[in-house]
Amino acid sequence: MATLSIKPGLRCSVSDWMNSNKKISVTAEQLRHLSREIRLQGRTLRNETANTTLWGEYDSSRRLSDRISDVTLWKRSLQACAEELDAEMEALTLTKEAAERALAATVLPLEVTNECLTLREGRRGNELVSDLVEAELNKELEVIDKAQQVLQQSIDQAFKQLCLLQEARHQLTLDLQHKTEALDVDVSCLSLSVTSSEISLKPSPTRIPPGSTTPQQWVKFSNHNITQAQEAMQASLHLRENINLTIAQVQNELESQRIAMQFSSRKRAHQLERAQQELQWQLKSTQDEINEVKEDILRLERDLQSKMAPLKLVHTRLEYRTRRPGMDLCKDEVQLSLLEENKQLASSILALKQKLAQAQDSLQVLQLHETRMLQDLTCKQEALSLEQRNMQTRQRLHATLTESEPSVALPLTNSSGMHKIQSRYTDSA
């Protein structure tokens, strides 16, 4: 049987073998020790990271909850301010509409006043006077013009203030929308957990988005919006008070002027009636006097005519007595008596003619004055008729005031109320 030829290997000593075994054991122990240290450190690290993760998640959730509470409080403050702003805008709109109605109410008085002035231009003669009625009508025009200017100015101011309120409301609306969206985001974040299916790794979650602000800037922004809205509401409050006061003053001035105008018109109509009655009495007296003068003229003419026969008789007798012959043509008592009678008749006729001429002149003067009085009476009647038409025209104002509904007084928010609102917003913030 053949035997294999085995190459003899490198032999080591027993001591080397023992040292090798010992070295392997030591190395194994060292490696196990190191492994135990690593395992212990790993356990510690796992515990620490688990605690840190849990705490981080809890702290983030708590901060999210606090943030949601803060945003909710600011949202409520903004919402309350927006509601107050809406109420103020509504109140200012009502006040503006009241001013517009007051302005529209001045159109009729202006038309009536101009119509009255035009009517009174129809007066003629001495009745075309610059009396108190004309002065009051011109004053009424000035009052109406001033009232229209003041009311239009108030309407313009209210419109500008409404624009400011709308701008403040727009800022509040944007802030509220942002707060609502931010709340939705934070509430969604708070509802997430490690088991949520929506979570995933994101490319760059730690990036800072453009337009990011600090908490101080965030608070300052919302506080500025509320402060701006409060200032606009306070200005609107004062403006409403001023406009309501202006409307009341304008209405009082117009009513006062209407009453003054009504009084002066009635007084003038009464004066015209008295003057017309006086003139009618004077005219009747003058006409009676004219009739009497005419009768006296007729009597004078008859008396003058009745003197012609005696005068003819005297003339005839005197003429006949001139035919006496010789010494019988003497100035006897008969001759003297006839001469005296002729003289008296001539004197009587002359006196009657003079008186007749005076009576005729007086009649002519009376008739001329009668004509003037008739013309003046016509002018006075026309003036009185125009004044009565004037008063009838102005009855349209009284009818308008009677038929119009009483104006509703708008409630005004006092300054203390605004301060309370401001305090509530400050406390909420």
Backbone torsions as a table, in degrees:
resi	resn	phi	psi	omega
1	MET	NA	131.1	-174.9
2	ALA	-83.0	149.6	178.0
3	THR	-106.5	143.2	178.3
4	LEU	-77.1	144.9	177.9
5	SER	-93.3	108.0	-178.9
6	ILE	-99.2	128.9	179.5
7	LYS	-75.6	127.2	-178.2
8	PRO	-67.4	130.3	178.8
9	GLY	-84.7	175.3	-179.9
10	LEU	-76.1	123.8	-178.6
11	ARG	-93.8	143.0	174.4
12	CYS	-115.2	163.2	-177.7
13	SER	-83.5	167.7	179.3
14	VAL	-66.6	-35.5	-179.7
15	SER	-67.1	-38.9	177.8
16	ASP	-64.7	-38.8	180.0
17	TRP	-63.7	-41.0	179.9
18	MET	-68.0	-39.9	178.0
19	ASN	-64.2	-39.0	179.2
20	SER	-64.0	-43.2	178.5
21	ASN	-63.0	-40.0	-179.7
22	LYS	-65.6	-40.1	-179.3
23	LYS	-64.7	-40.0	178.0
24	ILE	-63.3	-40.2	-180.0
25	SER	-66.0	-44.1	-179.8
26	VAL	-62.4	-45.0	-179.6
27	THR	-61.8	-40.1	179.0
28	ALA	-62.7	-42.7	178.8
29	GLU	-63.4	-42.6	179.8
30	GLN	-63.0	-43.0	-179.8
31	LEU	-65.4	-40.1	177.6
32	ARG	-64.6	-40.0	178.0
33	HIS	-62.2	-45.7	178.5
34	LEU	-62.6	-39.2	179.0
35	SER	-64.9	-40.0	177.8
36	ARG	-63.2	-42.2	178.3
37	GLU	-59.8	-44.7	180.0
38	ILE	-63.6	-41.2	179.2
39	ARG	-64.4	-41.7	178.0
40	LEU	-63.7	-45.2	178.0
41	GLN	-62.6	-37.9	178.0
42	GLY	-62.5	-43.4	178.1
43	ARG	-62.1	-44.2	178.8
44	THR	-61.8	-43.7	-179.7
45	LEU	-64.6	-39.8	177.8
46	ARG	-62.6	-42.1	177.5
47	ASN	-63.6	-44.7	-179.2
48	GLU	-64.1	-46.5	-179.2
49	THR	-66.1	-35.4	177.4
50	ALA	-64.6	-45.1	178.3
51	ASN	-64.3	-43.3	179.6
52	THR	-62.5	-41.9	179.4
53	THR	-64.0	-45.1	178.9
54	LEU	-62.4	-44.9	-179.9
55	TRP	-64.7	-42.6	178.3
56	GLY	-60.6	-43.3	178.4
57	GLU	-64.6	-41.8	179.4
58	TYR	-65.1	-45.7	-178.4
59	ASP	-64.1	-41.3	178.3
60	SER	-64.3	-41.5	178.2
61	SER	-63.8	-41.6	178.5
62	ARG	-63.3	-44.1	179.3
63	ARG	-65.7	-36.8	174.7
64	LEU	-61.7	-42.7	178.6
65	SER	-62.6	-44.1	177.3
66	ASP	-62.6	-41.2	179.4
67	ARG	-63.6	-41.2	177.6
68	ILE	-61.1	-40.6	178.3
69	SER	-63.4	-44.7	179.3
70	ASP	-62.0	-47.4	-179.4
71	VAL	-63.7	-38.1	178.5
72	THR	-63.2	-43.4	178.1
73	LEU	-61.9	-45.6	178.2
74	TRP	-64.2	-37.1	178.3
75	LYS	-64.0	-41.9	177.8
76	ARG	-63.3	-41.7	178.4
77	SER	-62.8	-44.0	178.3
78	LEU	-64.7	-39.7	179.6
79	GLN	-65.5	-43.8	178.0
80	ALA	-62.2	-42.9	178.2
81	CYS	-63.7	-39.5	178.9
82	ALA	-64.4	-39.6	178.2
83	GLU	-65.2	-43.1	176.0
84	GLU	-61.8	-38.9	179.7
85	LEU	-66.2	-40.8	177.1
86	ASP	-62.3	-42.6	178.4
87	ALA	-63.2	-40.9	179.1
88	GLU	-66.8	-39.5	177.1
89	MET	-63.0	-40.3	177.9
90	GLU	-64.7	-43.5	179.2
91	ALA	-64.0	-42.9	179.2
92	LEU	-66.5	-36.6	177.1
93	THR	-63.1	-42.7	177.2
94	LEU	-62.8	-41.6	178.3
95	THR	-64.4	-41.3	177.9
96	LYS	-62.7	-42.1	178.0
97	GLU	-64.9	-36.4	176.2
98	ALA	-63.2	-41.0	177.2
99	ALA	-65.1	-38.4	178.0
100	GLU	-65.8	-39.3	176.7
101	ARG	-65.9	-39.8	177.7
102	ALA	-63.8	-38.4	177.5
103	LEU	-66.4	-42.6	178.3
104	ALA	-65.0	-29.9	-180.0
105	ALA	-70.4	-14.3	178.6
106	THR	-84.4	-8.5	-178.4
107	VAL	-67.7	-46.7	-179.3
108	LEU	-63.1	-48.3	176.2
109	PRO	-57.0	-36.8	178.6
110	LEU	-65.8	-43.5	178.0
111	GLU	-63.0	-43.6	-179.2
112	VAL	-64.2	-43.0	-179.4
113	THR	-63.5	-46.2	177.9
114	ASN	-63.1	-38.6	178.3
115	GLU	-65.1	-39.8	178.0
116	CYS	-64.8	-42.5	177.4
117	LEU	-62.8	-40.1	178.2
118	THR	-66.0	-40.9	177.8
119	LEU	-60.6	-43.6	-175.8
120	ARG	-72.8	-13.9	173.4
121	GLU	-71.8	-12.3	177.9
122	GLY	-79.7	-3.0	177.0
123	ARG	-66.8	150.2	-178.2
124	ARG	-126.5	161.9	174.2
125	GLY	62.2	-141.1	-178.3
126	ASN	-70.6	-10.7	-179.7
127	GLU	-78.9	-11.7	177.6
128	LEU	-83.5	77.7	-175.0
129	VAL	-115.0	155.0	173.8
130	SER	-88.3	83.8	-174.6
131	ASP	-95.2	-173.9	-178.6
132	LEU	-65.7	-33.0	-179.7
133	VAL	-63.2	-44.0	178.6
134	GLU	-63.7	-40.6	178.2
135	ALA	-63.1	-41.4	179.6
136	GLU	-68.4	-35.9	177.3
137	LEU	-65.4	-43.9	177.3
138	ASN	-64.1	-38.5	176.8
139	LYS	-65.0	-37.8	178.7
140	GLU	-64.1	-38.2	175.4
141	LEU	-60.2	-43.1	179.0
142	GLU	-64.1	-42.7	179.9
143	VAL	-63.0	-43.8	-179.8
144	ILE	-65.4	-43.2	179.5
145	ASP	-62.3	-43.5	178.0
146	LYS	-64.1	-41.5	179.4
147	ALA	-62.5	-42.5	179.2
148	GLN	-63.7	-41.0	179.1
149	GLN	-64.2	-45.4	-178.3
150	VAL	-65.2	-43.8	-179.7
151	LEU	-66.2	-41.2	178.3
152	GLN	-64.0	-38.8	177.0
153	GLN	-63.7	-41.0	178.0
154	SER	-64.1	-40.2	178.9
155	ILE	-64.0	-42.4	178.4
156	ASP	-63.2	-42.5	178.2
157	GLN	-63.3	-40.9	178.5
158	ALA	-64.0	-39.0	178.6
159	PHE	-64.1	-44.2	178.7
160	LYS	-63.7	-41.0	179.8
161	GLN	-67.2	-35.9	175.7
162	LEU	-62.8	-37.5	176.5
163	CYS	-63.1	-41.5	177.8
164	LEU	-64.8	-41.4	177.9
165	LEU	-64.2	-40.9	178.2
166	GLN	-65.1	-37.2	176.7
167	GLU	-64.5	-44.0	177.1
168	ALA	-63.3	-39.0	177.6
169	ARG	-64.8	-36.8	177.9
170	HIS	-63.1	-43.1	178.3
171	GLN	-63.6	-42.1	177.8
172	LEU	-63.7	-40.0	-179.9
173	THR	-63.0	-44.9	177.9
174	LEU	-61.9	-43.8	179.4
175	ASP	-63.0	-41.6	177.9
176	LEU	-63.8	-41.3	177.7
177	GLN	-62.1	-43.3	178.2
178	HIS	-63.9	-41.9	178.8
179	LYS	-63.0	-41.4	179.7
180	THR	-63.4	-44.7	178.9
181	GLU	-65.1	-40.9	178.4
182	ALA	-63.9	-39.7	177.0
183	LEU	-62.4	-43.0	178.8
184	ASP	-59.8	-42.4	179.9
185	VAL	-64.5	-48.5	-177.2
186	ASP	-67.2	-38.3	177.2
187	VAL	-64.0	-39.8	176.7
188	SER	-63.4	-42.3	177.8
189	CYS	-62.5	-40.4	-178.8
190	LEU	-67.8	-29.9	-178.5
191	SER	-78.2	-13.7	179.8
192	LEU	-76.5	150.5	174.9
193	SER	-142.8	176.5	-178.1
194	VAL	-66.3	-18.1	-179.7
195	THR	-96.5	0.4	-178.5
196	SER	-69.4	144.7	-178.9
197	SER	-80.0	-13.6	-176.3
198	GLU	-83.5	-12.7	-174.3
199	ILE	-78.2	148.3	178.5
200	SER	-164.9	167.0	176.2
201	LEU	-78.7	139.7	-177.7
202	LYS	-113.6	156.1	-176.1
203	PRO	-62.7	-49.3	-176.3
204	SER	-144.9	71.7	-175.5
205	PRO	-72.3	-18.4	-176.2
206	THR	-92.6	7.1	-179.4
207	ARG	-68.7	152.6	177.8
208	ILE	-97.4	112.9	-177.9
209	PRO	-65.2	149.8	175.9
210	PRO	-62.0	143.1	179.8
211	GLY	83.8	10.0	178.2
212	SER	-66.0	145.4	-177.7
213	THR	-122.8	165.5	174.9
214	THR	-87.2	160.3	176.9
215	PRO	-57.2	-35.8	178.7
216	GLN	-64.5	-42.2	177.9
217	GLN	-65.5	-36.8	179.5
218	TRP	-63.0	-46.5	178.8
219	VAL	-65.2	-43.1	-178.6
220	LYS	-61.9	-37.9	-178.5
221	PHE	-63.9	-51.5	-179.6
222	SER	-65.9	-39.5	178.4
223	ASN	-63.3	-37.7	177.7
224	HIS	-65.1	-41.1	178.8
225	ASN	-62.0	-43.3	179.4
226	ILE	-67.2	-43.8	179.6
227	THR	-61.9	-42.9	179.0
228	GLN	-62.5	-41.6	178.2
229	ALA	-65.2	-40.7	178.5
230	GLN	-63.6	-42.7	178.4
231	GLU	-63.4	-40.7	178.1
232	ALA	-64.8	-39.7	178.2
233	MET	-67.4	-39.1	178.7
234	GLN	-64.4	-43.1	177.3
235	ALA	-64.2	-38.4	177.9
236	SER	-65.6	-38.5	177.7
237	LEU	-59.9	-49.9	178.8
238	HIS	-62.5	-39.0	179.9
239	LEU	-65.1	-40.9	178.1
240	ARG	-62.6	-41.6	177.9
241	GLU	-61.9	-43.2	179.9
242	ASN	-65.6	-41.1	-179.3
243	ILE	-66.4	-44.2	177.8
244	ASN	-61.8	-39.9	176.7
245	LEU	-65.1	-40.9	178.6
246	THR	-62.8	-44.3	179.0
247	ILE	-60.4	-44.8	179.7
248	ALA	-63.2	-43.9	179.2
249	GLN	-63.4	-43.3	179.8
250	VAL	-62.6	-45.3	179.4
251	GLN	-63.3	-39.8	178.1
252	ASN	-65.1	-43.0	179.9
253	GLU	-64.9	-42.9	178.8
254	LEU	-64.8	-42.1	179.4
255	GLU	-66.8	-41.8	178.0
256	SER	-61.7	-43.3	179.1
257	GLN	-68.1	-35.6	177.6
258	ARG	-63.6	-42.0	178.8
259	ILE	-66.0	-43.3	178.7
260	ALA	-62.1	-41.4	179.2
261	MET	-66.2	-40.8	178.8
262	GLN	-63.7	-41.6	179.0
263	PHE	-64.3	-47.1	-178.7
264	SER	-64.9	-36.1	179.1
265	SER	-67.5	-42.9	177.2
266	ARG	-64.5	-40.9	178.8
267	LYS	-62.8	-43.4	179.4
268	ARG	-65.5	-40.2	177.7
269	ALA	-63.0	-39.6	177.4
270	HIS	-64.5	-41.8	177.3
271	GLN	-62.1	-41.8	178.8
272	LEU	-65.2	-39.6	177.8
273	GLU	-62.9	-45.0	178.5
274	ARG	-64.3	-43.2	178.7
275	ALA	-64.0	-38.5	178.3
276	GLN	-66.3	-43.3	178.3
277	GLN	-63.7	-42.4	177.8
278	GLU	-62.1	-43.2	-179.8
279	LEU	-67.2	-38.1	177.3
280	GLN	-63.2	-40.7	177.6
281	TRP	-65.4	-44.3	177.8
282	GLN	-62.4	-40.1	179.1
283	LEU	-64.3	-44.1	178.9
284	LYS	-63.5	-43.2	178.4
285	SER	-62.5	-40.9	178.9
286	THR	-65.8	-41.5	178.1
287	GLN	-64.8	-39.5	175.2
288	ASP	-61.7	-42.3	178.9
289	GLU	-64.4	-38.6	177.7
290	ILE	-62.1	-42.9	178.4
291	ASN	-62.7	-42.2	178.5
292	GLU	-65.6	-39.8	178.4
293	VAL	-63.9	-41.1	177.4
294	LYS	-60.7	-43.5	178.1
295	GLU	-63.2	-41.6	178.1
296	ASP	-63.9	-38.0	178.0
297	ILE	-63.2	-42.3	177.0
298	LEU	-61.9	-41.9	178.2
299	ARG	-63.6	-43.6	179.0
300	LEU	-62.6	-41.4	178.5
301	GLU	-64.6	-40.2	177.8
302	ARG	-65.6	-43.6	178.4
303	ASP	-63.1	-40.5	179.1
304	LEU	-65.2	-39.2	178.3
305	GLN	-68.2	-34.4	179.9
306	SER	-69.7	-19.0	179.1
307	LYS	-81.0	-11.5	-177.1
308	MET	-71.0	-40.2	179.8
309	ALA	-62.7	-50.9	175.6
310	PRO	-58.1	-36.7	-179.6
311	LEU	-67.0	-41.6	177.1
312	LYS	-62.7	-40.1	179.3
313	LEU	-61.2	-45.7	179.7
314	VAL	-63.8	-45.2	179.8
315	HIS	-61.1	-42.2	-179.4
316	THR	-64.6	-44.6	179.5
317	ARG	-62.6	-44.7	179.0
318	LEU	-64.1	-40.2	178.6
319	GLU	-64.1	-44.3	179.1
320	TYR	-62.4	-38.6	-176.2
321	ARG	-72.4	-14.0	174.2
322	THR	-73.2	-11.9	-178.9
323	ARG	-88.1	0.6	-180.0
324	ARG	-66.8	140.8	-175.6
325	PRO	-91.2	156.4	168.8
326	GLY	52.9	-136.0	-176.9
327	MET	-70.0	-12.0	178.7
328	ASP	-75.9	-10.0	177.1
329	LEU	-84.8	69.3	-177.2
330	CYS	-114.9	159.1	178.1
331	LYS	-85.9	76.4	-178.7
332	ASP	-83.2	-177.6	-178.7
333	GLU	-61.9	-34.4	178.9
334	VAL	-63.6	-44.2	179.9
335	GLN	-62.4	-43.7	179.6
336	LEU	-64.6	-38.9	179.8
337	SER	-65.7	-41.2	178.4
338	LEU	-65.2	-41.1	177.8
339	LEU	-62.2	-43.0	179.1
340	GLU	-64.7	-40.3	179.0
341	GLU	-64.1	-41.2	179.0
342	ASN	-63.0	-40.7	178.6
343	LYS	-63.7	-44.6	-179.5
344	GLN	-64.7	-41.9	178.8
345	LEU	-63.6	-42.0	179.1
346	ALA	-63.4	-41.3	178.7
347	SER	-64.8	-42.2	-180.0
348	SER	-64.2	-44.0	179.9
349	ILE	-63.2	-42.5	178.6
350	LEU	-62.1	-44.3	179.6
351	ALA	-63.2	-41.3	179.1
352	LEU	-65.3	-40.6	178.4
353	LYS	-63.7	-42.7	178.6
354	GLN	-62.6	-44.9	179.8
355	LYS	-65.9	-36.9	177.5
356	LEU	-63.6	-41.7	178.3
357	ALA	-64.1	-42.6	177.7
358	GLN	-62.5	-42.2	179.9
359	ALA	-64.3	-41.7	178.1
360	GLN	-65.1	-41.3	175.7
361	ASP	-61.7	-44.1	178.8
362	SER	-62.1	-40.2	178.2
363	LEU	-62.8	-41.8	179.6
364	GLN	-64.4	-43.8	178.4
365	VAL	-62.6	-43.7	179.4
366	LEU	-62.9	-40.4	179.8
367	GLN	-67.2	-40.0	176.0
368	LEU	-62.4	-44.0	178.9
369	HIS	-67.0	-33.7	176.0
370	GLU	-61.8	-42.0	178.3
371	THR	-62.0	-44.3	178.2
372	ARG	-63.0	-41.6	179.0
373	MET	-65.3	-37.5	177.0
374	LEU	-63.8	-42.5	177.4
375	GLN	-64.1	-44.3	179.3
376	ASP	-64.8	-37.3	178.4
377	LEU	-65.0	-39.8	176.8
378	THR	-61.8	-43.6	178.5
379	CYS	-63.1	-40.4	179.8
380	LYS	-67.9	-39.6	177.9
381	GLN	-63.9	-42.5	177.3
382	GLU	-64.3	-42.8	179.4
383	ALA	-63.2	-41.5	178.2
384	LEU	-65.4	-40.3	177.7
385	SER	-63.3	-41.8	177.6
386	LEU	-64.7	-39.1	179.2
387	GLU	-66.1	-38.2	177.0
388	GLN	-67.6	-40.1	175.0
389	ARG	-64.0	-35.6	177.0
390	ASN	-60.1	-47.2	179.5
391	MET	-66.7	-37.4	177.0
392	GLN	-64.7	-38.7	177.7
393	THR	-62.6	-40.2	-178.6
394	ARG	-74.1	-11.6	174.5
395	GLN	-64.9	-21.3	176.9
396	ARG	-62.3	-34.6	177.5
397	LEU	-66.2	-44.6	-180.0
398	HIS	-64.5	-39.4	178.7
399	ALA	-65.1	-38.1	178.5
400	THR	-64.6	-42.7	179.5
401	LEU	-65.7	-35.0	-178.3
402	THR	-72.9	-40.5	-175.9
403	GLU	-80.4	-23.1	-176.7
404	SER	-69.1	144.7	178.6
405	GLU	-73.9	149.1	177.3
406	PRO	-64.8	137.7	-179.0
407	SER	-71.2	141.5	-179.6
408	VAL	-86.8	126.6	178.8
409	ALA	-73.9	127.7	-178.8
410	LEU	-83.7	130.9	178.7
411	PRO	-67.7	136.9	179.9
412	LEU	-108.9	131.0	176.4
413	THR	-78.2	126.4	-178.0
414	ASN	-78.9	167.9	-176.8
415	SER	-65.2	-34.2	-179.7
416	SER	-63.3	-36.1	177.0
417	GLY	-62.6	-39.6	177.9
418	MET	-65.7	-38.9	177.9
419	HIS	-63.4	-36.9	178.3
420	LYS	-65.0	-40.5	177.7
421	ILE	-61.7	-45.4	-179.6
422	GLN	-61.4	-40.0	178.7
423	SER	-64.2	-39.1	180.0
424	ARG	-64.7	-40.8	177.7
425	TYR	-64.5	-41.2	-179.1
426	THR	-64.9	-42.1	179.0
427	ASP	-64.8	-39.6	-179.5
428	SER	-65.2	-38.8	179.4
429	ALA	-66.9	NA	NA
